[in-house]
Amino acid sequence: MSTTTRQGSIQRRTGETDIDLTLVLDGRGRNKISTGVGFMDHMLTLLAVHGFFDLEITARGDTQVDDHHTVEDLGIALGQALQQALGGKEGIARYGAAAVPMDETLVRVTLDCSNRPYLHYGVEVPEQKVGNFDTSLAKEFLRAFSLHGGLTLHVELAHGDNSHHIIEAIFKALGRALNQAVTVDPRLSGPLSSKGML
């Protein structure tokens, strides 16, 4: 495995959003995040801190309409940065799983850096809004992230009734599971696959 920095940098410019994003996989959880959607700033900070990823994001979007385009495009850009940082996925553990409690809430995230994108979202969030944030957008972010990151991603709520706690636990668990999956295993010389590629 190369000792070069595993990093992805994405610029996404559309008629709806303007995003600059840099992801460093072998980081310390340092982050500088400004998306124009305060709740997503908080969630992406948690992902970085609990995954030990260095993450810088500057985003502007048509939030005067709503937050949907910004949140979805953040998922797209982060997924693309992950793919760029992983390259051919040589030497990575590939699979990751984490169960994270937050007060009354327990969330499990299990993932595979498989190049076979799929999202299972077994989560019912009780409230439509957390502050100004539409809670259904958490699923939209994860769908875009899994599709563009090449992840098989299963997110399950074991129990919980506080909507903020539920979504926060999702992002913490995602960070921990992803960190596990992208960790380099020195026993591997190529991708962890009987086919020889992912």
N, C-alpha and C positions, 0 to 999 in steps of 0.2 A: 504494500500500500504506500502511495506517495505521501511524503511528509509535508507537501504543500497545503496551504490553508484551504479547507473545504468551505467554499463561500459561493453564494449566488447573489447576483445583483440584477434587478429587474426595473425597467422603466416601462410603465403602462400608461399610454395616452389615448383616451377615447373622447367622444363627445360628451361623456358623462362623468369621467374621472381623470385624475392626473396623479399618478402614484410613482414614487421612488422608494425602492425597498432593497435592503441589503441584509442577508442572513448569513451568519457564520456559525457553522455547526459545532465546532470545538471552541466554545466560548466560555464565558463566566456568568452569563445572564445579564450582561450590560445591555441597556436598551435606551433608545430615544425615539419615542413614538408620538406622532401627532397626525391623526386621521380626520379630524373634524367631527368624529363620532366618539364622544367621551367614554361611553361604556366599552367600545371596542379598544380604545387606548388602554383601558384597565385590563381587559381580557388578554390582549396581545402582550402586555407587560407580564402578566402571570405566565403565559406560555413560554416567554423568554426566560424568566427567572427560574421556573421549575424545570425547564428543559436544559438549562445552562447554555442557551443559545444567545449570541450577541445579535441584536436585531435593531435596525434603524429603519424607520418608516416615516415618510412625509406624504400625506395624501390630501387631495382636495376633490370634492365631488358635488353633485347636484343635490345637496342635502336640503335645499329649499323645497324639493319635491318630496323626498323622504331619504332614508339612509340605505335603501336596498342596493342601489348601484355601487355605492362606496364599499359596503360590507362584502358583497359578492366579489367585486374586483380585488379587494384585499385578499380574499381566499385564492383567487386565480393567481395573483402575483406571488403570494407566499408559496403556493404549490410549485410554480415555475422556478422560483429561487431554490426550493428544496431539490428539485430534479437537477438543476444546474450544479448545485453543491455536491450532490451524490455521484454525478457522472455515471459510470457504468456499474455503480453499487458494489464494486469490488471490496471484499473484506468486511462488509457490515454484518451485524447480527441479524438484520432483516426484520425480525419480529419484535414487538414490544407490547407490554401490557401494564396497566396501572389501575389500581382502585384507590380513589381519593375520597375521604370523608370530609364533610364540612358541616359541623354541627349535626342537624338532623338528616343531612343528605349524604348519600353514598352513590358515587358514579364510577363506572368501569369503562375504560377505553382500551381496546385491543386493536392492534394494527399490524399490517404486513406491507413492507416496501416492495410490492409485488409487480408493479407495472400493470396491474389489473385493477383499475379504479372501481371502487364500490363503496357506498355508504349505507350502513344499517344504522338508523337513528331511533333507538327504542327509548325515547324520552318524551314525556308529556309535561310541559311547563304549565303550571296552573294559571299564570297571569299572562295577558297579552303584552303588557308593558312592564319594564323595569325602568323607572324614571321615564325618560323619553325614548328608550330603546324598545323596538319591536322584538319580542323574544323569539318570534319565528325566524328571525334573521340569523340566529345561531346555527340553525340547520342549513341555511343557504350558504353561509361561510364554509361550513364543514363539507358540504357537497362540492363546492368549487375547489376547495383545498385538496380533497381526495382525488378529484378528477384530474387536476393539473399537476398534482404531486405524485400521481401513480400509486395511490395508497388504497389498499383494502382496509376500510375503517369501520369498526363497530363501536358504537357509543350507546351505553345502556344505563338507565337510571334504576338502581336497585330500590331506593326509596328516598323521599324528600318532598317537602311542600313549600319551601321558600324559593321563589323563582331566581332570585339573585344567587343564592347558594348553589342551586342546580347548575346554572350556566358557569359560574366561577369554578366549580368542581370539574366540569367538563374540560375547561381550558387548562387547569392545573394537571389533570390526568393526561390530557393530550400531550402536554410538554414532557411529562415523565415517560410516557410510553414511546414517544418519538425519540427522545434521547437514548433510550434503551435500544431501539431499533437501529439507529444510525451509528452506534458505538462500533468501533473497529475491533474485530476479533483477530488477534495475531495468528491464530491457527488457520485462517483462511487466506488463500492466495488469489481467489477470484470471487464471484458472486456465490452466495449460499443457495445453490440450486443443483439438483441432480442433472438438469439439462445443460448446466454450464453457463446459463445466462438467465436474466430476469426480463 
